[in-house]
Amino acid sequence: MCGLTAFLGLNGVVRDESTTVSSHRLACQINDSLDLVKHRGPDARGQWISPDTRVGFGHVRLSIIDLSPAGNQPFHSKDDTIQAVVNGELYDHERIRSELANEYEFVSKSDCEIVIALYHRYGLSFVSHLRGEFALVLWDAKHNRFIAARDRYGIKSLYYTIIGGRLHVATEMKSFLPFGWVPEWDIANLKGVGWMYGANMYFKGVHRIEPGQMLVSDNFQPFELQTYWDLEYPDKRLVYAGTEAEAVARVRELLLDSVRLRLRADVGVGVFLSGGLDSSAVAGMTAHLMKQGTRLGNETTGDTSRLSCFTVQFEKESGIDESVDFHAVLLDEETIASRLEDTIWYTETPLPDVDGMGRLAVAEAAHNAGKRVVLTGEGSDEHFAGYSDLMWSYLSEPDHAWPASLLAVNGSREEMEATVNQRMAQAVAKVTAKSGTTHSLSHTSIFTALACFREKTINDMEQKWHSLNSSQYQWTKSMLANGILRYIGDNIDMVFQVETRPPFLDHHLTEYVNTIPPSLKIRYDPERKIFREKHVLREAMRPFITEEVSNRVKQPYLGPTKYKENGPVYHTLKRLLTETNVQNLGFVDWSKVQHTFTRAFCDDDPNAFRSILFVAQLVVLAQRFGVKPASAI
């Protein structure tokens, strides 16, 4: 819902003349930093700098809850010793406000103001009491304590780096530029795709605060990173104590509660819809709750005809059509080409597909329809085992948590393996035909991911968790947090001031779903000889979706990869991929780019198209961030 920037002067860090600037200069730098993310917060702008100029905050606001100036940030405690800036939505804030009203004097009705009140009550553990998607920075002058924290899934972005002896934290990396940051490529991390799996970005010295982490610096000393929440799964040797019916009922209950909380807003609310199970379930639950009297944002009626759904529709000749009978946004080739450069600039995430351009277009449609909040379906596949790649993990070992599954596994192992092989071959063929990739975690990337995990997590994967749970963990911590939620999530939606809320990413739901046996997530039917991914979710959502949607096999959301020569996409990539631009990267072979470009457009090679799109995205980043050629650094 907002954008933030902050800095802290550190002791014991080599300083240069840039750290001795005046408060006026710092104020101008903060303002320039906010200018680069002003699209995130058109409604208000604020900043605060400590009297000794060692701490500074800046914030741009998109008003969602409490539209009055009282909700503008930074927030201050009554005695002015605690300052905070928050980006995101904090749910169930009315209850917390009521519980803390006797000990903290609230000045607004904003959900985000509870951050200071909770810190006042609980100290560092305050972050565990937050429910929602958020990134925040807090300064406690009494204890000289600086805190930066990010939500449990990484729905909101938060980066940090050190510039001239100061620690800088910001919603987007581009906000570091006005403070004198000179970006340099981290070639090894870029080529090894380490930035997709860990904290280090593809720019040297720039890191992300990871999901469920908080950064803490006391007395201006070098900071420490602490994990306040992480995904957990049960011991695979323990039998699940509940029944399938109980699991279905509890998933339904928790999801309805998650959706209900996310319908709360003082602005218009809609739904992004693809026609698949996840987004259809969110739309169905929203309609159900409206009929039960739950308000849809600022709507005063329970009329479900007021529920607006938005979806992307590709050109028919592309062979891909995600449209349903709602607000369909046509994403033709000219639109894709015209949005390509802005998509990489705003997301700061070089993923070589056109999905981000589609999300940008549908966000604009929601904005034009007056919706500032939109519910989405991200996170369902990671929680309920919806990816076809996860079939291998499920089959790799018996599921002792659900004894009924052992009969099927032990009695018809060869039959199940044949079914898996067939399903995987079909899935790979479909996806490869569309994009040339399965978006799977390759063996190389798995090792890269493991190197970024805590020792406890690795031990749990090896000794405690079922293989399916281990794979779900890897997906959630890598592709979801660092790819999906950036490229087709908050960073792109906020370009048009649309705050997206994913009900599947609610830690109350996660902590229960993670206890459900793998065999209730992926159900094998020996009579029909099929696997049914997301089984427990499908059963839980039956009251809210059609039979067709309930039984639909998951189709990956991937845009087209074949474009005609001399068309809009061709000309955009041709303009970006000049010899000068490619050589200015400093680490890409120009002759290979030429050859790959020809294969992409003359041979309709999807892998080649993705390769040149990736290089073009790096060119855009280099130009807009002002990155020096790697060879010249």
Summary of the structure (lengths in Angstrom):
residues: 633
radius of gyration: 24.4
end to end distance: 36.8
largest distance: 75.5
contacts: 2182
relative contact order: 0.12
helix: 47%
strand: 17%
